[in-house]
Amino acid sequence: MADSVLEVSLKANKQVVQEMIGDDRMYEALIELMEPRLVLRDQTKIEEGIRQGMQQGIQEGIRRTVNALRKFGVKDAEVKTAIMENYGLSGEDAEEYL
């Protein structure tokens, strides 16, 4: 909706806009109009990056747990049970780590 308002405003005030090009006021006006949108988009990207990073960290932790338990001779059935309990995995998901 903001894009439509901006477009109508720019068309209606084309001469004013032409006079403002190169003027600091134009830059400030554009930043004021776009800032909330940019902040929201950046915040969404940051939150998605955090979610992905956490998921990757958990997956790496599970792989390392499986490797460590196997190194100590723990059987796969017990490893599966351990990662299901400690990481809240389903049997099918746990199986993928084995």
Backbone as JSON Lines, residues from 0, in Angstrom:
{"i":0,"aa":"M","n":[0.83,-1.19,0.0],"ca":[0.0,0.0,0.0],"c":[0.87,1.25,0.0]}
{"i":1,"aa":"A","n":[1.97,1.19,0.75],"ca":[2.88,2.34,0.8],"c":[3.46,2.63,-0.57]}
{"i":2,"aa":"D","n":[3.73,1.57,-1.35],"ca":[4.25,1.76,-2.71],"c":[3.26,2.53,-3.57]}
{"i":3,"aa":"S","n":[1.98,2.18,-3.45],"ca":[0.94,2.86,-4.23],"c":[0.84,4.32,-3.85]}
{"i":4,"aa":"V","n":[0.87,4.57,-2.56],"ca":[0.8,5.95,-2.08],"c":[1.99,6.75,-2.59]}
{"i":5,"aa":"L","n":[3.17,6.15,-2.52],"ca":[4.38,6.81,-2.99],"c":[4.29,7.1,-4.49]}
{"i":6,"aa":"E","n":[3.79,6.12,-5.25],"ca":[3.69,6.29,-6.7],"c":[2.72,7.43,-7.04]}
{"i":7,"aa":"V","n":[1.55,7.44,-6.42],"ca":[0.57,8.51,-6.66],"c":[1.16,9.85,-6.25]}
{"i":8,"aa":"S","n":[1.8,9.87,-5.11],"ca":[2.41,11.1,-4.62],"c":[3.48,11.62,-5.57]}
{"i":9,"aa":"L","n":[4.32,10.71,-6.06],"ca":[5.38,11.12,-6.99],"c":[4.81,11.64,-8.3]}
{"i":10,"aa":"K","n":[3.78,10.98,-8.82],"ca":[3.16,11.43,-10.07],"c":[2.52,12.8,-9.88]}
{"i":11,"aa":"A","n":[1.85,12.99,-8.77],"ca":[1.16,14.26,-8.51],"c":[2.14,15.39,-8.25]}
{"i":12,"aa":"N","n":[3.3,15.06,-7.77],"ca":[4.26,16.1,-7.4],"c":[5.57,15.97,-8.18]}
{"i":13,"aa":"K","n":[5.46,15.59,-9.44],"ca":[6.66,15.34,-10.24],"c":[7.59,16.55,-10.28]}
{"i":14,"aa":"Q","n":[7.05,17.72,-10.42],"ca":[7.9,18.91,-10.48],"c":[8.61,19.14,-9.16]}
{"i":15,"aa":"V","n":[7.91,18.95,-8.07],"ca":[8.53,19.12,-6.75],"c":[9.65,18.1,-6.57]}
{"i":16,"aa":"V","n":[9.39,16.87,-7.01],"ca":[10.4,15.82,-6.9],"c":[11.62,16.18,-7.74]}
{"i":17,"aa":"Q","n":[11.4,16.67,-8.95],"ca":[12.52,17.05,-9.81],"c":[13.38,18.12,-9.14]}
{"i":18,"aa":"E","n":[12.75,19.04,-8.45],"ca":[13.49,20.1,-7.76],"c":[14.26,19.55,-6.56]}
{"i":19,"aa":"M","n":[13.73,18.5,-5.96],"ca":[14.36,17.95,-4.76],"c":[15.51,16.99,-5.07]}
{"i":20,"aa":"I","n":[15.55,16.45,-6.29],"ca":[16.62,15.5,-6.63],"c":[17.96,16.17,-6.4]}
{"i":21,"aa":"G","n":[18.8,15.47,-5.69],"ca":[20.11,16.0,-5.36],"c":[20.11,16.8,-4.07]}
{"i":22,"aa":"D","n":[18.95,17.06,-3.56],"ca":[18.79,17.82,-2.31],"c":[18.79,16.83,-1.14]}
{"i":23,"aa":"D","n":[19.39,17.2,-0.04],"ca":[19.43,16.33,1.15],"c":[18.03,15.97,1.64]}
{"i":24,"aa":"R","n":[17.08,16.87,1.41],"ca":[15.71,16.61,1.87],"c":[15.13,15.37,1.16]}
{"i":25,"aa":"M","n":[15.5,15.16,-0.1],"ca":[14.99,14.01,-0.84],"c":[15.5,12.72,-0.2]}
{"i":26,"aa":"Y","n":[16.77,12.7,0.1],"ca":[17.36,11.52,0.74],"c":[16.67,11.24,2.07]}
{"i":27,"aa":"E","n":[16.5,12.27,2.88],"ca":[15.88,12.11,4.19],"c":[14.43,11.63,4.06]}
{"i":28,"aa":"A","n":[13.71,12.16,3.07],"ca":[12.32,11.76,2.87],"c":[12.23,10.29,2.47]}
{"i":29,"aa":"L","n":[13.11,9.86,1.57],"ca":[13.1,8.46,1.14],"c":[13.46,7.52,2.28]}
{"i":30,"aa":"I","n":[14.46,7.89,3.05],"ca":[14.85,7.07,4.2],"c":[13.69,6.97,5.19]}
{"i":31,"aa":"E","n":[13.03,8.07,5.45],"ca":[11.9,8.07,6.38],"c":[10.78,7.15,5.89]}
{"i":32,"aa":"L","n":[10.53,7.17,4.59],"ca":[9.48,6.32,4.03],"c":[9.86,4.84,4.03]}
{"i":33,"aa":"M","n":[11.1,4.54,3.74],"ca":[11.52,3.16,3.55],"c":[12.03,2.49,4.81]}
{"i":34,"aa":"E","n":[12.44,3.23,5.81],"ca":[13.08,2.65,6.99],"c":[12.26,1.56,7.67]}
{"i":35,"aa":"P","n":[10.97,1.77,7.96],"ca":[10.22,0.69,8.63],"c":[10.21,-0.6,7.8]}
{"i":36,"aa":"R","n":[10.1,-0.47,6.52],"ca":[10.07,-1.64,5.64],"c":[11.43,-2.35,5.64]}
{"i":37,"aa":"L","n":[12.5,-1.6,5.58],"ca":[13.84,-2.18,5.57],"c":[14.15,-2.87,6.89]}
{"i":38,"aa":"V","n":[13.77,-2.24,7.99],"ca":[14.02,-2.82,9.31],"c":[13.27,-4.14,9.46]}
{"i":39,"aa":"L","n":[12.01,-4.18,9.03],"ca":[11.22,-5.4,9.13],"c":[11.83,-6.51,8.29]}
{"i":40,"aa":"R","n":[12.24,-6.19,7.05],"ca":[12.84,-7.19,6.18],"c":[14.15,-7.71,6.78]}
{"i":41,"aa":"D","n":[14.98,-6.81,7.28],"ca":[16.25,-7.22,7.88],"c":[16.01,-8.07,9.13]}
{"i":42,"aa":"Q","n":[15.03,-7.69,9.94],"ca":[14.72,-8.44,11.16],"c":[14.29,-9.86,10.8]}
{"i":43,"aa":"T","n":[13.47,-9.99,9.76],"ca":[13.01,-11.3,9.32],"c":[14.18,-12.15,8.87]}
{"i":44,"aa":"K","n":[15.11,-11.56,8.13],"ca":[16.29,-12.3,7.68],"c":[17.16,-12.72,8.85]}
{"i":45,"aa":"I","n":[17.31,-11.86,9.81],"ca":[18.13,-12.17,10.99],"c":[17.5,-13.33,11.77]}
{"i":46,"aa":"E","n":[16.19,-13.26,11.99],"ca":[15.51,-14.32,12.73],"c":[15.61,-15.65,12.0]}
{"i":47,"aa":"E","n":[15.47,-15.65,10.68],"ca":[15.6,-16.88,9.9],"c":[17.02,-17.43,9.99]}
{"i":48,"aa":"G","n":[18.0,-16.54,9.94],"ca":[19.4,-16.97,10.08],"c":[19.67,-17.6,11.43]}
{"i":49,"aa":"I","n":[19.1,-17.03,12.46],"ca":[19.27,-17.59,13.81],"c":[18.64,-18.97,13.89]}
{"i":50,"aa":"R","n":[17.42,-19.11,13.34],"ca":[16.75,-20.42,13.35],"c":[17.58,-21.47,12.61]}
{"i":51,"aa":"Q","n":[18.08,-21.11,11.45],"ca":[18.89,-22.05,10.67],"c":[20.18,-22.41,11.4]}
{"i":52,"aa":"G","n":[20.81,-21.42,12.01],"ca":[22.04,-21.67,12.75],"c":[21.82,-22.59,13.94]}
{"i":53,"aa":"M","n":[20.72,-22.37,14.64],"ca":[20.42,-23.23,15.79],"c":[20.14,-24.66,15.32]}
{"i":54,"aa":"Q","n":[19.39,-24.81,14.24],"ca":[19.09,-26.13,13.72],"c":[20.36,-26.86,13.3]}
{"i":55,"aa":"Q","n":[21.24,-26.16,12.63],"ca":[22.51,-26.76,12.22],"c":[23.35,-27.15,13.42]}
{"i":56,"aa":"G","n":[23.33,-26.32,14.45],"ca":[24.08,-26.64,15.67],"c":[23.54,-27.88,16.36]}
{"i":57,"aa":"I","n":[22.23,-28.0,16.41],"ca":[21.62,-29.2,17.01],"c":[21.98,-30.44,16.21]}
{"i":58,"aa":"Q","n":[21.89,-30.35,14.9],"ca":[22.23,-31.5,14.05],"c":[23.68,-31.91,14.24]}
{"i":59,"aa":"E","n":[24.56,-30.95,14.32],"ca":[25.97,-31.27,14.54],"c":[26.17,-31.91,15.91]}
{"i":60,"aa":"G","n":[25.47,-31.41,16.91],"ca":[25.54,-32.0,18.25],"c":[25.09,-33.46,18.26]}
{"i":61,"aa":"I","n":[24.02,-33.73,17.53],"ca":[23.52,-35.11,17.45],"c":[24.55,-36.0,16.77]}
{"i":62,"aa":"R","n":[25.11,-35.54,15.66],"ca":[26.12,-36.35,14.95],"c":[27.32,-36.64,15.84]}
{"i":63,"aa":"R","n":[27.76,-35.64,16.57],"ca":[28.91,-35.83,17.46],"c":[28.58,-36.78,18.61]}
{"i":64,"aa":"T","n":[27.35,-36.69,19.12],"ca":[26.92,-37.6,20.17],"c":[26.94,-39.04,19.67]}
{"i":65,"aa":"V","n":[26.38,-39.24,18.47],"ca":[26.37,-40.58,17.87],"c":[27.79,-41.1,17.72]}
{"i":66,"aa":"N","n":[28.68,-40.27,17.19],"ca":[30.07,-40.69,16.99],"c":[30.76,-41.02,18.32]}
{"i":67,"aa":"A","n":[30.53,-40.21,19.33],"ca":[31.17,-40.44,20.63],"c":[30.67,-41.73,21.26]}
{"i":68,"aa":"L","n":[29.36,-41.95,21.21],"ca":[28.81,-43.17,21.8],"c":[29.31,-44.41,21.07]}
{"i":69,"aa":"R","n":[29.38,-44.33,19.76],"ca":[29.9,-45.47,18.98],"c":[31.36,-45.74,19.32]}
{"i":70,"aa":"K","n":[32.12,-44.66,19.51],"ca":[33.53,-44.8,19.85],"c":[33.71,-45.58,21.15]}
{"i":71,"aa":"F","n":[32.76,-45.43,22.07],"ca":[32.82,-46.14,23.35],"c":[32.12,-47.49,23.29]}
{"i":72,"aa":"G","n":[31.77,-47.9,22.07],"ca":[31.21,-49.24,21.9],"c":[29.73,-49.38,22.19]}
{"i":73,"aa":"V","n":[29.03,-48.28,22.29],"ca":[27.59,-48.36,22.54],"c":[26.9,-48.83,21.25]}
{"i":74,"aa":"K","n":[26.02,-49.78,21.38],"ca":[25.31,-50.36,20.23],"c":[24.32,-49.35,19.65]}
{"i":75,"aa":"D","n":[24.07,-49.48,18.35],"ca":[23.2,-48.53,17.66],"c":[21.8,-48.42,18.27]}
{"i":76,"aa":"A","n":[21.26,-49.52,18.75],"ca":[19.93,-49.49,19.37],"c":[19.93,-48.57,20.6]}
{"i":77,"aa":"E","n":[21.02,-48.64,21.4],"ca":[21.13,-47.79,22.58],"c":[21.41,-46.34,22.2]}
{"i":78,"aa":"V","n":[22.21,-46.15,21.14],"ca":[22.5,-44.81,20.64],"c":[21.19,-44.16,20.19]}
{"i":79,"aa":"K","n":[20.41,-44.93,19.46],"ca":[19.13,-44.42,18.96],"c":[18.24,-43.98,20.11]}
{"i":80,"aa":"T","n":[18.13,-44.84,21.12],"ca":[17.31,-44.51,22.29],"c":[17.82,-43.24,22.97]}
{"i":81,"aa":"A","n":[19.14,-43.15,23.11],"ca":[19.73,-41.99,23.78],"c":[19.45,-40.69,23.03]}
{"i":82,"aa":"I","n":[19.62,-40.7,21.71],"ca":[19.39,-39.44,20.98],"c":[17.91,-39.1,20.88]}
{"i":83,"aa":"M","n":[17.06,-40.13,20.88],"ca":[15.62,-39.87,20.9],"c":[15.23,-39.18,22.2]}
{"i":84,"aa":"E","n":[15.75,-39.67,23.3],"ca":[15.42,-39.11,24.62],"c":[16.03,-37.72,24.81]}
{"i":85,"aa":"N","n":[17.28,-37.57,24.43],"ca":[17.99,-36.31,24.69],"c":[17.67,-35.19,23.71]}
{"i":86,"aa":"Y","n":[17.26,-35.55,22.51],"ca":[17.0,-34.52,21.49],"c":[15.54,-34.49,21.05]}
{"i":87,"aa":"G","n":[14.7,-35.31,21.67],"ca":[13.28,-35.3,21.35],"c":[12.98,-35.73,19.92]}
{"i":88,"aa":"L","n":[13.74,-36.71,19.42],"ca":[13.56,-37.17,18.05],"c":[12.58,-38.33,17.97]}
{"i":89,"aa":"S","n":[11.96,-38.46,16.83],"ca":[11.13,-39.66,16.57],"c":[12.1,-40.78,16.21]}
{"i":90,"aa":"G","n":[11.59,-42.0,16.23],"ca":[12.43,-43.13,15.86],"c":[12.96,-43.0,14.44]}
{"i":91,"aa":"E","n":[12.11,-42.52,13.56],"ca":[12.53,-42.36,12.15],"c":[13.63,-41.3,12.01]}
{"i":92,"aa":"D","n":[13.46,-40.17,12.71],"ca":[14.48,-39.12,12.64],"c":[15.8,-39.6,13.25]}
{"i":93,"aa":"A","n":[15.7,-40.31,14.37],"ca":[16.9,-40.82,15.03],"c":[17.63,-41.8,14.13]}
{"i":94,"aa":"E","n":[16.9,-42.6,13.42],"ca":[17.48,-43.6,12.51],"c":[18.36,-42.93,11.45]}
{"i":95,"aa":"E","n":[17.96,-41.74,11.01],"ca":[18.73,-41.04,9.97],"c":[20.13,-40.64,10.45]}
{"i":96,"aa":"Y","n":[20.31,-40.5,11.74],"ca":[21.61,-40.12,12.28],"c":[22.54,-41.33,12.47]}
{"i":97,"aa":"L","n":[21.99,-42.53,12.35],"ca":[22.81,-43.73,12.58],"c":[23.53,-44.17,11.37]}
